[in-house]
Amino acid sequence: MGLLRSYLRKKAYSVKESPVKSSTQFYLNKVESVISIENLEEAEEDMNKYYLNSKWAYSLFHTHDNFHHFALCNGKVVKREDYETQPKLISEYIEKIKAKNVLELSSGQGANSYYLANKFPDTHFKAIDLIQTPEEKVLKLKNFQFQNGDYHDLSKYRENSLDLVFIIEALCHSSTPKIVIDQVYSVLKPGGYFIIFDGYRRREISELNNLDKKILTLSEHAMALNEMFNIVKFNTLLKSSNFEVSKSTDYSDKVIPNLIKLEYLARMYYKFPKIAKLVNRFISKEVVQNSITGLFLRTLVEKEITGYYGHILRKF
Ligand SMILES: C[S@@+](CC[C@H](N)C(=O)[O-])C[C@H]1O[C@@H](n2cnc3c(N)ncnc32)[C@H](O)[C@@H]1O
């Protein structure tokens, strides 16, 4: 497992022909020949099972150092340090306001808080997550405290008590992000920042052809999402909130090298359907289905159907 992980991480990934033009229907047929997608077309997957069962696959195929998010890449090929782009950007705001109390919502395996708590030993980091618990090494840090919890209810934190709150690729699981935004507003001190990184739909489903509709909903459900929030609606929601939007950045291009890697790996899996079917017997449904996202997410981003954004909000 260790050797395989190291090989997969060192490899330079490229997928030469444009998936946008030719291969979407071809790969959708492959998917249908290997796995049963009826349930995925209908409903949201079980998020608990998704995160608990796909932990090992995330670590083997997707991320480094237990970051459970996409790398924002500075070059054409995804590198280890590209997974640190989000916590590095958050660092700038911790430095700017000399934040002493920081809260991470949905910390997953705790990689972001681990990175930041080591970088800022005099700052106290708190984190909550609904399902996952950080690794032992994170829990042992002196300036870090974890609690299981739902980001829709932050009443365990005092009002006006935190300097900075951040969330990476997890607000997409909420169907009522306004509740989370209002909760964060009340626990932040005046002058504090709320930083959000996430994926969004860029177009309405009614604007899409049937094939794009299908790969979008399959990919969302395969990531245990009901549906991604629309970026235009999200920006409107932010503008109507109490926060001032200091900065919005479209990072969609920066996520592409990571998506190329996932597309490459997913195509390998579907190259030999008979072997894939055999493998399916031994791995969980959630991991198998995740290969669908691997196959199609690059196409969805390149066609500007979905995108990846960062928002910096400030409480005044
Ligand atoms: C894609 S992972 C991101 C983990 C982490 N932010 C990172 O960058 O490595 C999404 C996380 O959101 C958590 N989550 C989903 N819904 C949540 C909720 N209502 N409250 C708190 N955490 C939630 C999941 O348990 C999961 O750990």
The ligand as a Gaussian input file, in Angstrom:
#p B3LYP/6-31G(d) Opt

LIG

0 1
 C      -14.403000      17.161000       1.949000
 S      -14.263000      17.026000       3.695000
 C      -13.213000      18.428000       4.006000
 C      -12.350000      18.233000       5.216000
 C      -11.403000      19.390000       5.518000
 N      -12.084000      20.649000       5.480000
 C      -10.198000      19.420000       4.606000
 O      -10.015000      20.398000       3.894000
 O       -9.390000      18.475000       4.660000
 C      -15.859000      17.573000       4.253000
 C      -16.075000      17.449000       5.754000
 O      -17.295000      18.128000       6.106000
 C      -17.836000      17.482000       7.229000
 N      -19.236000      17.925000       7.389000
 C      -20.280000      17.700000       6.554000
 N      -21.400000      18.252000       7.043000
 C      -21.069000      18.858000       8.212000
 C      -21.812000      19.596000       9.187000
 N      -23.144000      19.793000       9.054000
 N      -21.165000      20.085000      10.259000
 C      -19.836000      19.862000      10.416000
 N      -19.086000      19.167000       9.534000
 C      -19.687000      18.664000       8.436000
 C      -17.647000      16.007000       6.896000
 O      -17.739000      15.210000       8.060000
 C      -16.234000      16.013000       6.272000
 O      -15.267000      15.725000       7.237000

